[in-house]
């Protein structure tokens, strides 16, 4: 792909993906706050208990084939159709397994209502499977404009239904029904906007070829999924739905900025990096720029959120969620590493080395599980602190692959983002000091956020941060074209 074409596709992809993430997710954020003000922590805890079962099922359905299709250079119609029918078959199987396992799941958590809830939400698997290929084609084409439209409409429908049901007193069922509405609207719109239609074609050869690559992603995806929901399982089993609901809300708010920044850039970076996988120098520089952008944007967002967590939670969710404040603050320092670690972890897939990806997943998750079991007896706060330790150690581990593949290891990456980290920490301390000037939660939040943004932008200009001017040029180019 020519340099100009690559840069143009990257810029367009990032901007439309940004619109997708920060408008659609912004809408969802607002609806989530409104719904959380009505529902109880227990309601969120009950739904969170099912997260691992649905996530594992969805991982099996995908089987790594989405990334296999994106990574494959010469895709055929047989490839698309084979993955489509495979996804449908697996989704039916897991929907059936969840249906018959529903009573056992309810008994495990000692929460009888989970039987009915499980047998309803399991249909999301089938609905999502029908739209998977359409989303893959949009990603391959770096067509995030269409994905943005689909997401905004779907999120709005989800929020409206959930809020209406919450206000009508349906409790936990508001969360259950809105998930079905979201899956249905998303899949329907994918079929409307993407003209690809399945044909009566299935190739065992194609299945075997992609499974050779995708099977390693499946294994690593399963490990990652189980770990990602390990805390929900542990808290739901050892403690109670209320404690899980409090933790779930804290994790949700901490995950929101980091996962959206990662999803924003990673959704574009993966197909872009795949397109230049044979040019090591261009690949290294492109990867380095993505890492620096992640740090420049994510570090101040996460440290800033930790600093304003108290007025943020009390003002937006009311005091009934105050228990989640310290957990939110701790998790911010863990999840600030999520985009960088995710980029380092998944990069080997770009070069077809999914075996290295699997190896790193296994090593980091063994470490994660060990730390979790050590901290369980010490309480929920200790479990959250343990996540900070595993995030930092995980960074050191994941960068070993990048050192081998691109000669861009741990120390070189730290050097590249050290100033962003330093300015973010100073910004966080400044925000805490400024908020002491008022007792009003609203004034604290406005003062803290305003001071943090002003300080970070000012230091970016004074110290001539490359990432700041890069982002500024991107916005200027797009405005100029209009």
N, C-alpha and C positions, 0 to 999 in steps of 0.2 A: 504494500500500500504506500503510495507517494507520501512524503512528509506533510505536504499541504493538506492532502485529503485526510490523512490520519489526524492532524491537529484539528481540522474543521469538524470531523466526526466526534472527536473527543470533547471539544468545546460544546457542540450542540447536544451531545449525549449528557454531559455533566449538567448543563443548564436545564434541559428538560427533565432530567432525573431529579434535579434540585426542586423544580416545580412540583414534581410528583411527590417527593419526600416531604417538603416543607409546607406545601399547601394541603395535600391529602392527609398527611400525618398531623398537620396543624389542626385541621378540622376534627380529626379523630381525638386529638389531645383535648380540645375544648369539650367535645361530647363526653369523653371519659371523666373529665372533672365534674361536669354537670350530673352525670349518672352516679359517680362516687359520692357526691354530696347527699344523694338520696338513699343509696343502698348501704348495707353494713359490711364491715370487713369479712364477716362470716360468709356472705354471698360470694365474694371474690375467692375466698379460700376453697369453697366447695368446687367451683369451676376449675381452679388451679390444680386440684387433685387429679384431674383427668389429663392434664397437659402432657405428661410423659407418654401415655398410651396413644394419644392422637399423634404426637410428634414422631414416635417410633414407627407408627403405621405409615405416616406420610413419607418418612425416610425410605421405607421399603418400596413404596409406590414409585418414588422418583428413581431409586436405585442408582443414582449418579448419572442417569442417562441424559438429563438436561445438560449438565456440563460436558458430557461426552459428545453430544450433538454440537455444542458451541465450539468445542476444541477441535472436532473433526474438520479437516480441510475440504474434503470432497463429499459433501452430504448428498444423499439421494432421496427421492420420494419414498423409496422403500424404508429408509432409515426413520423418517418421520412417522410413517404409518405403523411400523413395527413397534416403536416406542409408545405410540398412542394406544394400540390394542393391549400392549403389555401393561401399561398403567391402569387401564380399565379393569383388566383381569385381577391384578393385584389389589386394587381398591375394593373390589367386590369381596375378595377373600378376607381382607382385614376388617371390612365392615361387618362381615358375618362373625369373625372371631371376637370382635368387640361386643357384638350383640349377645352372644352366648356367654361371654365372660363378665357381663355387667353385674350380675349378682355377686360374683367373687370380688370384683373391684370394690363394690359397696361394703362388703363384709371386711375387706382388708383395712379400709379407712373407718369402719364402724359408722358409716353415713348412709342410711337406707335410700335416700333420695337419689343417690348416684346411679342406681339401677336404671331409672327412667331417663335421667340426663344422658348417660352413656349411650343408650339406645336411640337417642335423638341426634346427638352431635356426631355420631359415627358416620352419618350420611354425608357429612362434609367431605369425607375422603373421596367418595364417588363423584360428587359434584366438582371438586377441584381437579380430579383426574381428567375430566372431559375438557378442561381448558388449558391443561399444562403445555401442550405443543404450541398453541397460539402464543403463549407468553414466551416460549423458547424462541420462536421465530422473530418476535419483536426484539428480543435481546440480541440475537445474532445480527439483526439489521441496525442495531444501536438506535432503535426507534422508541425513545423514551417519551416522545410527545404523545403517542397513542396510549402508552402505559399510564401516563399522567392523567389523561382524560378518564380512562377506566378506573383508576384508583380514586380519583376525586368523587366520581359518581357513586362508586361502591361504598366508600367511607361515609359519605353523606347519608346514604340509605341505611347503613348499619347504625349510625348515630341517632338518626331520627327514630327508628324503630325501638332501639334500646332505651332512649330517653322517654319515649311515650309509654312504654311498658313499665319502666321504673316509676314514673309518676302515677301510674294506675295501680301500683302496689303489687306487681307481679314478682318482685324480689329477684331471686337468682334466675328465674326463667327469662328475665329481660336479657341477661347475658347469653343464655342458651339460644334463644330465638334470633338474636342479632347476628350470631355467628353463622347460622344457616342462611339468613338473608344476605349477608356479605358474600359468602361463597357463591350463592346462586346468581346474584347480580354481576359479580366479577366474571364468572364463566360465561354468562349470557352476553355481556358486552365484548368479551374476547372473541366470541364467535361472530359477533356483528362487525367488529372493526377489522378482524383478520380474516381474509377470504380463504384461507386454507381449509380444505375439507378432507376428512379421511377417505381413503379408497380401500377397496377389498384387496389389500396387499399386506403380506406378512412374510418376512425373510428371517429364517433361522440363522443364516450367515451374518446378516446385519446385527442380529441380537447378540451373537457370540462376539463379534468384533467390538461392539460398544461395551459389552459386559466386561471384556478384558480390561478396559479402562475404567468403566463405571463401577465394577465390583469393589475396587479398592476405595473408591469414593463412598460406596455404600457402607463398607465396613467402618471407615473413619467417620462417616455421617452418623452411623448408629452409636458409636462410642461418644461422639460429640453431643448427640441428642440426649442420650441417657445421662451424661454428665450435666448437661444444661438444665435438666429437670431433677437432678439428684436432690437439690435443696428442697424443692417442692415435695418430693416423696418423703424425705426425712422429717421436715417440719410438720407435714400433714399427718404422718404416722406417729411421731414422738410427741408432738404438742397437740394442736387442735386447729379447726378451720379458721378461727379468729386470728391466731398467731400467723397462720399461713397467709391469710388475707392481708394482714399488716405488712408482712415481708414482701408479698407479691406486689402491693402498691409501691413500696419503696423501690423494689427492683425495676418495676415498670417505668417509674420516673427516671431512674438512673440510666436505664437502657435506652430510653427515648432519644436523647441527643447522640449518644455514641453509636447506636445501631443505625440511626438515620444517616449520620455522616458516613459510616462505613458502607451502608447500602447505596448511598448516593454515588460514591466514588467507585466502589467495587463493582457495581452493576455495569459501569462504563469501562473500568480498567481491565476487567477480565477479557472481554472480546477484543479490546484494543491491544493489550499485551499479546494475546494469542496471534494477532495479525502480524506482529513483528518478532515472533519467537525465534526466527532464524538469524536475526541481527543482534548479536550479544551487546554491542555498545549502546545501540538505541534502546534496547530492552533495559539495560542497567540504568540509564539516565531517566527513562520513563518511570521505572519502578521507584527510583530515588525521589523523584518529584512527587509521586503519590504519597510516599511515606512522610515527606516533609509537610505536605498539605494536610494529611491526617493529624499530625501533631499540632500544627499551627491552629487548626480549627477546633479540634477535640479537647485539647488540654484546657484552654480557658473556659470552654463551655462546661466541662465537668467540674473543675475546681470552683468556678463561679456558682454552679448549682449547689455544691456542697456548702458554700459560704452563706447562701440565702435560703437554705433548706427550711429553717424554722419559720420565718414569715411566709414562705411559699406554701408550705403545707397547711399552716393554720388559717391563712387567708383563703386559699382556694378550696380546701377539702374540709375545713372546720376542725375544731379541737378533737373530734372523735377519732381522727387519724394521727394525732400528735405522737403516738407511740412509734410511728414509722420514721420519724425525723432522724434519730441517730443512725438507723440502718441505711437510710438514704445517703447520709453524709459519708458513711464508710464505703458503701457500694460505688459511690462516684469515683473514689480513688482506685477502685478495682477496675471499673468499666472504662475508665479513661484510656486504658491500654488495649481495649477491645479492637478498635479499627486497625491499629498497628500490628497487633498479634495476628489478627485475621488475615491481613495482607501478607505477612511473612509466612503464615501457615499454609495458605492456599497457593502461593506462587508456583511451587513445583508442578502444579496441574497445568500451568501455562505451557511448560516444556514437555508435557506428557509424562512427567515423573510422579504419577499418583502414588507410587510406592513410597517415595520420600514423605509425601503428605501423610499417608497412613502411619508411617513410622513415628512422625512427630506427634500425631494425634494420640497414639498409644502411650508414648512416653509422658506427654503433658497430662493426660487424663489419669494415668496411674498416680502421678504426683498429686493431682487435684483430689482424687478420692482419698488418698492417704491423709492429706491435710484436713479434709472434711471429717473423717472419722476421729481424728485427734481432737478436733475442736467441738464436736457434738456435746460432750459432757460439760463443756465450759459455757454453753449457752449460745443464743442466737447472735449476739454481738461478736463473740469470738469466731463464730462460723463466718461472719461477714469479713472480719479482719483477715481470716485465713485466705479469703479470695484475693486480697491485695497481694499477699505473699506469692500465691500461685500465679497471679498475672505477671508479676515482675520476673519471677523465675522462668515462666513460660516464654517471655520475650527473649531471654538469654538462650533458651533452648531452640526456639523457632528460627532465630537468626542464623543458626549454624548452617541450615540449608542454603540460605542466601549467600553466606560466605563462600560456600562451595560452588554454587551456580553462577554468582555474579560478582564475587569478591566485594561484597557489601555487607559485612558482618556486624556484630553487636556494637563494637566501639565506633565504627564509622557511622552507624545509624544514630547512636547516642550523640555523637558530635554534631550531627545535622539538626537534631531537634532539641538540643540542650537549652538554647536561648528561648525557645518557645515555652519549654517547661519552667524555666526560671522566671520569666515574665508572668506566667500564669499563676505561679505560687505567690509572687509579690502582689499581683492583682487580687488574689483571694484574701490575703491579709489586709489589704487596703479596704476591701469591701466590708469585712468584719468590723473594722474600726469605724468606718463611716456609718454603719447601721446603728451604732450605739448612740447616735445623735437623736434618735426618736424612739418612742414607745409604740407607735402605730405600726401594725404589720404592713399596711399598704405603703406607708412612707418608707419604712425600712426596705421593702422590696424594690421600690422605685429608686431610692437612693443607691442601694447596693448595685442593682443592675446597671444603672446609668453610669456610676463611677467605674465599674468594672469594664464596661464597653469603651468608655472614654479613655481610660488608662491604656488599654490594650491597643487601641487604634493609634493613640498618640505615640506609644513606644515603637509601634510598627513603622511609623513614618520617621521618627527620630533615628532609629537604628537601621532604616532602609531594609526592612525585611523583604526578602525576595518573594516569599509566598504572598504577601499583601499586594505587591505590585503585579504579580502574576494574575491573581484573582481580579484585581482592578482592571487590568488590560482585557481580560475575558469579557467582563461586563461592558466595557467601553466598545469592544468590537461588535458585540451583539446589538447594543443600542445604536451604534453607527450604521449598521446594516439596515436598521429600521427607519 
